[in-house]
Amino acid sequence: MTITRFAPSPTGRLHVGNIRTALHNWMLAQKSGGEFILRIDDTDAARSKEEYVEAIRTDLAWLGIEANREERQSKRLDKYEAAFVALRDAGRIYPAYETQQELELKRKVLLGRGLPPIYDRGALELTDDERAAKEAEGIQPHWRFKLDHDEPIVWEDGVRGTAKFDPRLLSDPVIRRADGSWLYMLPSTVDDVDMAVAQVLRGEDHVSNTAVQIQMFTAMGAPVPAFAHEALLVGKEGKLSKRLGSLGCDTFREKGIEPEAILALLSRLGTSLPVEPITDRSILLDTFDLSTFGRAPARFDDADLDRINTAIVHAMPFDAVKDRLPEGIDEAGWHAVQPNIETVGETAEWWRLVTGPIEQPEFTDEDKAYLSEAAGTLTWSDDPWGALTSALKESTGRKGKTLFLPLRQALTGMNHGPDMGELLPLIGEAEAKARLERASA
């Protein structure tokens, strides 16, 4: 049984990159009969907002990504404190007193020399008296995790294969600010240990974080989860980050995108599997495999999402949408307009062709005479459109566009649209005759 987690910070709305991460972790857990944890990383009290927590829950529920349980980091501060004390007493956490300006200066000097901007561990050279003097001046330390430089950090990544880092080329990460608040690294590691997280799947921008956290797991005497880092999303014109914030569930809902379309696209985006309008989640789960994930950036294109959404809408049964349709529309009405829409919300505009009012174009005298004959010819049967057009073809000699287009324009006000064989019975005999007569006047 695999335990996975999705750990958003409630400092904003979920965007498409977050959704993809959540979905893939949920799928990993589902496929193994495991457990998917929603972990709210809300240790940043200044930026975390409850409204975003609610939005995260709402968005995941809309997508059908259900967590087995929810955890809040803000309720686990004692756990982080205990781990901090233990690691500090073991010599793996140390205080550092440099200001941000001093650190930036060190960084610029190293870059100027063509060297990597790695923290020089200057704080470790301070004596106890020097530390006491700084604190007497009111300088409170921030805290760093001391990396073990003796062995390379190696793991078998579920997407990238063998990953290897030289810890001497990494800075000792700051894990706690001078005001006592936590940064990401240590709380996340403590949570993964306590919650028995067995698989961590996240974006490749976390690869260096993984190297550091592997040493944290080891320092705490805990088993190291399996790690996998998937390629980040890019747009059709390159980097997606500028648009990422606007690509969230609220935007998708406003556009009329079905949650099934989002899942169908994101479940396979960046893999070797074809992206198809699959609504059966069991199929998506059966084919989900980290071995199909590629190293190249995953290309997100709105047009792909729209294409999949349209295909899904065209296949949706009436029972799945009936509560979202305009008043009065029945299964026959849905079936008539369904091939012409890209989103369910567009149904109302096409249903107006049935309920009216419609705006007819101006017709030539010849077409007016033709429509007058049509009004007199119209009889009701199981197939009134077929009967009408057959009779008019016989009596007028018209065929093709000249036969059909004036009738469609008179009956719907449109040059194109739903199949008239399905639409005309919905309009009804009396209204259809009235529209033909009005067009011929």
Summary of the structure (lengths in Angstrom):
residues: 441
radius of gyration: 31.8
end to end distance: 74.3
largest distance: 109.9
contacts: 1298
relative contact order: 0.09
helix: 53%
strand: 13%
